[in-house]
Amino acid sequence: RVLIFCRSFTTGRDSQIDASAPLSLHRYICWMLYCRIECWKMWLGHLAVCGFLLLPSLSLAQNHTCHRTKTVEVRVAVPLQEPATFRSYTWCLKVPPRCSKYTVVMRERITYETEVRNETVVECCPGSVWLYNVCVPACAACANMRCDTPRNCSCTPGYIGPQCNQTCEVGWWGDRCA
């Protein structure tokens, strides 16, 4: 049995999660949000140990993310070597007593070209929304969730959690209980 702990620096309470047991997406999101909030609240000089889990049991279907390939144009810097002529002066036995001396050196110049590339974009699957860096099922019944855009949501100030149904601890308020 593998247990991972995260200590609350505001309340002094320990939270633990059994990393050897299969986790539901809901429990995983709650754990990640709890750890991130507690790490963020700690005072300078304290060190927090928060478990960030990479679970092989979370497949793309479970975490509501989909991959899509899109074609993008990218501007790429291309170094180019070109000759450059420089004039310098040396002393000589002419009038006036300075003679021109020319030197050719290779100088690097940057040019830009446009390349077409394929990129894999990770986005929320249809029926899911983006909530604090995680795709969660969209749910119109969540009274404390607001959507900034159709696919990007956040909890209203004073609430946290994957369903925006947990209130802030005493002494904390606002967006993400900061």
BELRA-V93965 format. One record per backbone hydrogen bond with DSSP energy under -1.0 kcal/mol. NH is the residue of the N-H (numbers start at 1). CO is the residue of the C=O. E is the energy in kcal/mol with one decimal. If there is no record, write none. Layout:
BEGIN
nh & co & e
NH & CO & E
NH & CO & E
END
This chain:
BEGIN
nh & co & e
4 & 17 & -2.2
6 & 15 & -2.3
8 & 13 & -3.3
12 & 8 & -1.9
15 & 6 & -2.0
17 & 4 & -1.8
19 & 2 & -2.4
28 & 24 & -2.3
29 & 25 & -2.7
30 & 26 & -2.4
31 & 27 & -2.4
32 & 28 & -2.6
33 & 29 & -2.8
34 & 30 & -2.5
35 & 31 & -2.6
36 & 32 & -2.7
37 & 33 & -2.5
38 & 34 & -2.3
39 & 35 & -2.7
40 & 36 & -2.2
41 & 37 & -1.8
46 & 43 & -1.5
58 & 55 & -1.5
59 & 57 & -1.2
63 & 59 & -2.1
65 & 60 & -1.1
66 & 123 & -3.5
68 & 121 & -2.2
70 & 119 & -2.7
72 & 117 & -3.0
74 & 115 & -3.2
76 & 113 & -3.2
78 & 111 & -3.6
80 & 109 & -2.7
82 & 107 & -2.7
84 & 105 & -2.9
86 & 103 & -3.1
88 & 101 & -3.0
90 & 99 & -2.5
92 & 97 & -2.0
99 & 90 & -3.1
101 & 88 & -3.2
103 & 86 & -2.8
105 & 84 & -2.7
107 & 82 & -3.3
109 & 80 & -3.4
111 & 78 & -2.7
113 & 76 & -2.4
115 & 74 & -3.0
117 & 72 & -2.9
119 & 70 & -2.9
121 & 68 & -3.7
123 & 66 & -2.6
125 & 64 & -2.4
128 & 125 & -1.9
129 & 136 & -2.8
130 & 151 & -2.3
131 & 134 & -3.2
136 & 129 & -2.6
138 & 127 & -2.7
142 & 139 & -1.3
143 & 141 & -1.1
145 & 142 & -1.3
146 & 154 & -3.3
148 & 152 & -2.0
149 & 152 & -1.4
152 & 149 & -1.1
153 & 130 & -3.4
154 & 146 & -2.9
156 & 144 & -3.2
158 & 174 & -2.2
159 & 156 & -1.7
160 & 166 & -2.8
164 & 161 & -1.2
166 & 160 & -2.2
168 & 158 & -1.6
172 & 169 & -2.1
177 & 174 & -2.0
178 & 175 & -1.2
END
